[in-house]
């Protein structure tokens, strides 16, 4: 099994998942500055020349959240997703897709504004407000549990935790003490440290 990735991108999510699972894998570090994501070979892996891509004996998969879920399915005995049809699995799906649809879009917008030097604009303030509203359900959730599903770490925590770590670097999590405490728990995990160590 191979993971094609670029450090400090969405490909950190499946890399973190692989570290949590503790399963054998090969990391293939691509350098966009050298054109390594734009080769014909990589285009056959990902039609938009993005990362991550997970290559398995049965074929390849792209999209970070899809890879995280696929890895959880490949190793059900690791209990990072819950049995098929269980409420545990439904909640992992819920929070994972919540991260992709509610948390990540404002992070993307804010990152673009930051690169353009537009953080003191009304538009940037609106994005801050959007993110502040989006994390309210998580602030409530972490008032009564260490992780998304009670006190059990799950595949959902990989994606939510990674997006929140990004948001925190952007300064978007400052007014959410329960989310901040969750981030500290996440960052203390050895798999997180290894995946984000590049």
Steps between C-alpha positions, in 0.01 A plus 500: 500500500637841397392851594596776260508819701631853544573613858267758658216433259179297520717191448603528865157361589546152349861501614379558857242223456770257386706586809198446727438161338867402529489304174785456250505766230736691276502879490573658162584866554424710191645849451262731309781754454683242292191415299464156660121530532468601133663198338305269271556224752339694784219623275398137452470479880312828542339668197537846658865436597425537871597306810433283689469174310498162672619212286392153610527156337138545385542847347545861602275745684521877525329762723629517857171427681422208269845353566455534877168315482642235267791435734260461793305245295816310406593455866168458687672331797663836580153634591539844346163506325260266678312202359302535178155639578592605855421838651871537577575483127218742419645755741848458352350567155308798637800675647733412213263653244432791736873576487502496121182704444484738799854542634729477197336754263553800734857383559560506124344847468701636791825352367442671164431832674809461718722443195348809339557711813127558547449391863375842612213511253124457560520182290762350732289595803203321339709186452609513866134522600409210271767281658402608852144384430623174342699391807218560750373140469856379568538732798184341646615150406835532675338625818400140574757277325866489411439406137221524245340173608516493879852422614587281199735631232358435152561561131282809538752646742774468238320723251341737753824524697706576189260771380487655848881497519501698173236740635700545818810598300283765334394635841135394458462287814596752768149548645415129541661360818357147468615474139842634604525232770401236243778623274752459779387138550523438125846655469630286787430179309823336372341435159409867463854608588647261248262596219540873554874480563609575142 
